[in-house]
Amino acid sequence: MIEHLISREKLQRFEEFMRERGIEKLTFYSKGTTSLVFLGKFQGRKVVVKLEREDTPRKNFKLEAGILKLLEGHNITPKFVDYGTFEGKEYLVREFAEGEPLLYADVEKTHLIEIAKKAHRLDVIGIDHGQIQGGKHIIIGKDVWIIDFEKASTRRKPKNLTSTMAMLFLNENAISKRIRRKFGINDEFLVELKRALKEYKESKNAREILALLSSL
């Protein structure tokens, strides 16, 4: 299935390498543009293992590992487990985010509020996710998780909350259409949200945005 991306022999060596680091039962999960993604077990917990692809010129996992370390204790993204290199290629391990991507999830009001709180927390910490507006990096389950920080930056001006609210309510996409329909969003709400977002850009106080979401 992935023999054209990694040889059977190298995969076996990687599995043994991971076992030596306490990560067992490695199984292929998916392929991204820059990595091969596996699932495994670490100390009884389900983890995601990302291994840099042979054919990618980008090296982003060191950056992502640094971001995940900065986010430890903030309950925004699953716990960081490990980072390093294997035969010249970077790998990163984090706990698995249980749930469904926002694009497919049945979103409740509590989820919308939690998404806003975590996006705001990222803004306060000073990390711009960079891809949060696409929705596929927000996972909805028993908790809400924001994942995949390989394009995140501490140098860009953070705009996670404004980007997220635009995606959820203001832009024309599958997610916003479904949410507006489910919650009966009217023009008055959208006008108030735009006003609150404009104020947020100045004050960085999310109180009015959270109040609007609570009113749904």
Backbone torsions as a table, in degrees:
resi	resn	phi	psi	omega
1	MET	NA	-38.4	-179.9
2	ILE	-123.9	18.4	-177.5
3	GLU	-60.7	-26.0	179.4
4	HIS	-77.1	-10.8	-179.1
5	LEU	-107.9	-27.9	177.6
6	ILE	-152.9	133.0	-177.7
7	SER	-69.3	155.5	178.7
8	ARG	-58.6	-39.1	-178.5
9	GLU	-66.7	-43.0	-179.8
10	LYS	-68.2	-37.0	177.8
11	LEU	-62.2	-41.5	178.0
12	GLN	-63.5	-39.2	177.7
13	ARG	-65.7	-38.2	179.6
14	PHE	-67.1	-41.0	177.9
15	GLU	-60.5	-41.7	178.2
16	GLU	-66.9	-40.8	177.5
17	PHE	-59.7	-43.5	178.9
18	MET	-66.1	-40.1	178.1
19	ARG	-59.9	-38.2	178.1
20	GLU	-63.9	-24.2	179.4
21	ARG	-97.5	10.5	175.0
22	GLY	89.0	8.4	-177.7
23	ILE	-107.0	116.9	-171.9
24	GLU	-117.8	171.6	175.1
25	LYS	54.7	47.5	-178.7
26	LEU	-71.3	126.8	177.2
27	THR	-134.3	142.6	179.8
28	PHE	-65.5	137.5	-177.0
29	TYR	-116.8	-52.1	-179.3
30	SER	-166.1	171.7	175.0
31	LYS	-122.9	135.9	175.9
32	GLY	-107.1	-175.6	-178.7
33	THR	-71.1	-25.6	-177.6
34	THR	-120.2	-6.4	-172.7
35	SER	-148.3	161.4	166.3
36	LEU	-101.1	135.5	-174.2
37	VAL	-114.3	129.5	179.6
38	PHE	-123.3	157.8	169.5
39	LEU	-107.4	150.6	178.8
40	GLY	-157.1	-174.7	178.3
41	LYS	-123.9	133.3	176.7
42	PHE	-134.4	113.8	-178.5
43	GLN	52.1	42.1	177.3
44	GLY	81.0	-2.6	-179.2
45	ARG	-104.7	145.4	177.3
46	LYS	-75.8	132.3	-179.6
47	VAL	-129.9	158.7	172.3
48	VAL	-104.5	132.5	177.6
49	VAL	-118.3	120.5	178.0
50	LYS	-109.9	125.8	179.1
51	LEU	-116.6	127.4	179.9
52	GLU	-56.1	132.5	178.6
53	ARG	-73.0	151.9	179.0
54	GLU	-64.7	-30.0	-172.0
55	ASP	-98.2	15.5	179.3
56	THR	-105.7	136.5	178.3
57	PRO	-86.7	-10.0	-174.6
58	ARG	-93.1	142.2	174.1
59	LYS	-122.5	104.5	-174.3
60	ASN	-118.2	-10.1	-170.6
61	PHE	-70.7	-31.9	177.4
62	LYS	-62.9	-42.5	176.1
63	LEU	-61.7	-46.8	-178.3
64	GLU	-63.2	-40.1	178.2
65	ALA	-60.3	-41.4	178.2
66	GLY	-63.2	-41.1	178.1
67	ILE	-63.9	-44.5	-179.0
68	LEU	-62.0	-36.2	177.3
69	LYS	-66.2	-39.2	177.1
70	LEU	-62.4	-30.5	-175.1
71	LEU	-90.2	-1.7	-179.6
72	GLU	-59.5	132.2	179.1
73	GLY	89.0	-4.3	-178.5
74	HIS	-98.3	-4.6	177.1
75	ASN	56.2	39.3	178.7
76	ILE	-101.8	-39.6	-175.9
77	THR	-136.4	155.1	179.1
78	PRO	-57.6	157.1	-173.3
79	LYS	-63.8	138.5	172.7
80	PHE	-71.5	138.9	-179.6
81	VAL	-115.2	-50.0	-172.8
82	ASP	-162.2	153.0	173.7
83	TYR	-146.5	146.4	175.7
84	GLY	177.8	-160.4	177.1
85	THR	-127.5	148.7	176.7
86	PHE	-131.7	114.3	-179.2
87	GLU	49.3	45.3	175.7
88	GLY	84.4	-1.6	-179.7
89	LYS	-114.6	138.6	-179.5
90	GLU	-72.7	150.8	171.0
91	TYR	-138.6	157.0	178.5
92	LEU	-142.3	140.0	-180.0
93	VAL	-126.8	131.1	173.9
94	ARG	-141.5	163.7	176.7
95	GLU	-65.8	152.5	-177.4
96	PHE	-78.1	139.3	177.1
97	ALA	-92.0	105.2	180.0
98	GLU	-72.3	132.2	177.5
99	GLY	139.3	-165.8	-179.8
100	GLU	-118.9	148.9	174.0
101	PRO	-59.0	147.6	-178.8
102	LEU	-50.2	-36.4	-177.8
103	LEU	-57.6	-30.4	-175.1
104	TYR	-112.0	-10.3	-172.2
105	ALA	-78.1	153.9	172.4
106	ASP	-85.8	101.4	-170.7
107	VAL	-86.9	128.8	175.5
108	GLU	-105.4	169.2	-179.7
109	LYS	-58.9	-40.0	179.8
110	THR	-60.7	-34.5	177.6
111	HIS	-66.5	-44.0	-179.6
112	LEU	-60.0	-42.6	179.8
113	ILE	-65.4	-42.8	-178.9
114	GLU	-67.7	-37.9	175.6
115	ILE	-59.1	-46.7	-179.1
116	ALA	-62.8	-42.7	-179.3
117	LYS	-62.6	-42.3	-177.4
118	LYS	-74.1	-35.7	175.6
119	ALA	-64.6	-40.8	177.8
120	HIS	-64.1	-40.5	179.6
121	ARG	-61.4	-39.4	175.7
122	LEU	-60.8	-42.4	178.4
123	ASP	-59.7	-44.8	-177.8
124	VAL	-65.3	-40.1	179.1
125	ILE	-67.6	-29.1	177.8
126	GLY	99.2	28.0	179.4
127	ILE	-114.8	123.8	174.4
128	ASP	-97.8	119.3	-175.9
129	HIS	-63.7	-44.4	176.2
130	GLY	93.7	-22.3	-179.3
131	GLN	-133.3	10.8	-172.7
132	ILE	-64.1	-26.3	-177.0
133	GLN	-69.2	-13.1	179.6
134	GLY	-80.1	-21.7	176.1
135	GLY	88.9	-26.9	-175.0
136	LYS	-75.0	-9.8	178.8
137	HIS	-97.4	8.4	173.9
138	ILE	-110.5	122.3	-176.5
139	ILE	-109.5	130.1	-179.1
140	ILE	-109.3	120.2	176.1
141	GLY	-149.3	-139.1	173.6
142	LYS	-63.1	-28.8	173.8
143	ASP	-124.8	173.4	174.2
144	VAL	-108.9	129.5	-179.6
145	TRP	-124.5	144.8	169.9
146	ILE	-109.6	125.8	-173.4
147	ILE	-124.0	173.4	173.1
148	ASP	60.1	84.4	-177.5
149	PHE	-104.0	25.2	-175.1
150	GLU	-70.7	-16.8	175.9
151	LYS	-111.1	12.9	179.9
152	ALA	-73.1	161.8	-178.6
153	SER	-149.2	143.7	171.7
154	THR	-97.9	0.3	-178.9
155	ARG	-97.2	-31.4	177.0
156	ARG	-74.1	154.8	173.9
157	LYS	-69.4	122.4	-177.7
158	PRO	-65.4	135.3	177.1
159	LYS	-141.8	38.8	-176.8
160	ASN	-64.9	-46.0	-176.7
161	LEU	-68.3	-45.0	-179.9
162	THR	-64.5	-41.0	178.4
163	SER	-64.3	-40.1	-178.8
164	THR	-67.7	-44.4	-179.9
165	MET	-65.6	-36.1	176.4
166	ALA	-63.3	-43.8	179.6
167	MET	-63.8	-42.7	-175.2
168	LEU	-73.6	-31.8	-171.2
169	PHE	-129.7	-37.1	-166.3
170	LEU	-96.0	-37.8	-178.7
171	ASN	-77.5	163.4	176.7
172	GLU	-96.8	101.0	178.3
173	ASN	-151.4	173.5	-176.4
174	ALA	-62.2	-36.4	-178.7
175	ILE	-68.1	-50.8	-176.9
176	SER	-64.5	-38.5	179.2
177	LYS	-62.5	-41.9	-179.7
178	ARG	-67.8	-41.1	-178.6
179	ILE	-70.0	-42.5	179.1
180	ARG	-62.4	-38.2	179.2
181	ARG	-68.9	-45.7	-176.5
182	LYS	-64.2	-40.8	-174.9
183	PHE	-98.8	4.5	177.9
184	GLY	61.1	42.4	-177.8
185	ILE	-66.4	126.6	178.9
186	ASN	-108.2	176.5	-177.3
187	ASP	-63.6	-34.0	-180.0
188	GLU	-61.1	-42.5	178.3
189	PHE	-62.8	-44.3	-177.6
190	LEU	-64.8	-38.1	177.0
191	VAL	-63.5	-44.4	179.6
192	GLU	-65.1	-38.3	179.0
193	LEU	-65.3	-43.5	178.1
194	LYS	-60.2	-41.3	178.5
195	ARG	-64.1	-43.7	-179.7
196	ALA	-64.9	-37.3	179.1
197	LEU	-68.6	-37.5	177.3
198	LYS	-62.8	-41.5	178.4
199	GLU	-68.0	-37.5	-179.2
200	TYR	-62.2	-37.6	179.8
201	LYS	-59.2	-28.3	179.8
202	GLU	-89.4	-43.5	-171.1
203	SER	-96.6	-25.6	-173.4
204	LYS	62.3	18.9	175.5
205	ASN	-98.6	119.3	-173.9
206	ALA	-91.7	7.3	-173.4
207	ARG	-55.1	-48.1	-176.7
208	GLU	-67.9	-36.9	178.4
209	ILE	-64.0	-45.0	180.0
210	LEU	-65.7	-35.3	177.6
211	ALA	-65.5	-40.5	177.2
212	LEU	-61.7	-44.5	179.6
213	LEU	-65.2	-36.9	179.6
214	SER	-67.0	-22.7	-178.2
215	SER	-81.1	-8.5	-177.5
216	LEU	-66.9	NA	NA
